[in-house]
Every structure is written in structure tokens, then in C-alpha cells.
Amino acid sequence: MSAPWLLAIETSVADGAVALAAGAQVMGVERLAIDRRHAAELFPAIQRMLNAHRIRAGELAVTAFSAGPGSFTGLRMAAVTAQMLAATTGCAVVAVPTMEVIAAGVSDAASRRIAVMLTAKRGQIFGAAYGMTRSPSGDFDVTVEAPPGRFAPADWLAAPRSPCRIVADTATGNADAESRDAPKTGRGPVPQAEGVEWLIGPEYTAPRVEIVARLGWQRFVAGQTCPDGPIVPLYLRPPECEEVYEQRRAAARERRGE
């Protein structure tokens, strides 16, 4: 008898993917091109994956999805898909923070602190820090040291985090930031911060669906599933249209002297 089946969904970034796993063992992956990442193509991709392994949707024990931060559309699509599968099949749902997925992707057998920096709009970055070790079997021992949040780049970089491995999509996590201490790309230490190693570029910050599956399985086994009710991704900021609306309201109040 095979281990319980797990479906993993990664659509927080442009190049999405779905994976099917038997317990902790990934059995297959299907990549989603940018123009195929919308819901109309996600369900057929899931169905093809299930058909390839002769699995019915009702046999899924759990759906794990990359919960953000990331693309609003991609996160919402993954959450809605997971919730629909839960409603129709009775499977559990596990939300895996995207920055935890990224940190796990650069972890190794050495216990270390891994900080993640991702560019956010309006002069800010998304940041999180984890104590992370990867066992020879592939399991991750994860301790959340700083939960995902939105920060000014200077504040995030000034926080004590040595020794540490920092993985970032750009040198500072924000193209407009003033700090230029980090290397522009690649891998290596920052001279001004002893014990800090930088891993910079999309090859390090692209979340992998295989890791969503592994972390999702670990959370499922630990009983860390989403409660009944609406499943809300980890957006960390409101949609841009809401931000613009609030700015205009604030400007109007200021003009009225309120």
C-alpha cells in the first residue's frame, strides 16, 4: 500500500508547477509556463498528473500550496484550488510560507540561520529568517526566528544576523535601497559583515514545488493543517489598487484639512 497522496502547488512566481507525492517521495512534477498559470490551465495540469499515476482526486490526503508572499493572482489561485479540492474530496490543506520554501532550497546538513529577502514595492522588502537544517533523508528541521514581514531594507540589513546565510533576489532586496554593501550577483561573503554569506539571484530565490511537497508533508504529519473556513494566502501587503485608493483618500482628507 502506497503512502498517502499529496498534491503540491507552486504558483507564487511566474513559472509555476504542480507535483504529486506519495508521502515524502515526489513521484512527478509538471511545470506551468507563464501563459498557462491561470486557473483554466491549473486544473487540467493537476488532472494530467493524477491520470499519469492512475490516482483519483478523491484519493488525495492533502493539498499543500506555496502560501506567499508572491504574485497576488498566483497565490489566490493556489488557495482557491486547494480549498475547492478540500471541499470536493475531503483532503486536508497545508499552507507553506514561500520564504520558508526558499530558505529550505539553500539549506544543507549544517545547522545555520538563513534569512530571505525579496523585493517588494514602494521601497520595501519582504523578509524572514529561519534556523534550518536538512537531514540526509531530505527532511527539514525548521525554526522560525523572524516570521515573514515587510521591512525597510536598511532596517532588515541592520538587524543582527551573524553567522547567517542571506538569500536575496537582488543585492539589497530592493533596487531603490541605498545599501550597496552586498555583491551584485552570485555567491560570496560580504566583507563588512563577518560570518554572513550572500546567495543572490533568481536561481536561489525561485521556490521549488518539490520542496513545497516535502515541507507540506512534514506539516501534514505534524498536524499543521489549515482550519475549516476560508483559506487566505500570506499576502503581506494589500493589492496595489487598494494602496492607490487609500493614498488618494488620504490626499483628499489632507486637502480638506481633516
HUGIJO-V339908 format. One record per pair of residues at least 24 apart in sequence whose C-alpha atoms are under 7 Angstrom apart, sorted by the first residue. I is the first residue (numbers start at 1). J is the second residue. Records with the same first field share a line. If there is no record, write none. Layout:
# HUGIJO-V339908
I->J / J
This chain:
# HUGIJO-V339908
4->61
5->59 / 60 / 61 / 62
6->60 / 61 / 62 / 63
7->62 / 63 / 64
8->63 / 64 / 65 / 209 / 212 / 213
9->64 / 65 / 66 / 78 / 209
10->65 / 66 / 209
11->66 / 74 / 75 / 78
12->66 / 68 / 70 / 71 / 74 / 75
13->70 / 71 / 74
17->209
18->46 / 209
19->209 / 210
20->49
21->213
23->217
24->214 / 217
26->210
39->77
57->89
58->89
60->91
61->91 / 92
62->91 / 92 / 93
63->91 / 92 / 93 / 94
64->93 / 94 / 95 / 96 / 212 / 213 / 216
65->94 / 95 / 96 / 212
66->95 / 96 / 97 / 98 / 212
67->95 / 96 / 97 / 98 / 233 / 234
68->97 / 98 / 233 / 234 / 235
69->98 / 234 / 235 / 236
75->233
76->233
79->231 / 232 / 233
83->231
92->225
93->225 / 226
94->216 / 219 / 220 / 224 / 225 / 226
95->226
96->212 / 215 / 216
98->207
99->128
101->207 / 211 / 212
102->205 / 206 / 207
106->204
107->132 / 133 / 134
108->133 / 134
109->133 / 134 / 135
112->164
113->164 / 165
114->164 / 165 / 166
115->165 / 166 / 167
116->166 / 167 / 168
117->167 / 168 / 169 / 173
118->168 / 169 / 173
119->169 / 173 / 174
120->174
123->152 / 174 / 176 / 177
124->150 / 151 / 152 / 153 / 174
125->150 / 151 / 152 / 153 / 173 / 174
126->150 / 151
127->151
149->236
150->236
153->177
162->195 / 196
163->195 / 196
164->195 / 196 / 197
165->196 / 197 / 198
166->197 / 198 / 199
167->198 / 199 / 200 / 204 / 205
168->199 / 200 / 201 / 205
169->200 / 201 / 202 / 205
170->200 / 201
171->200
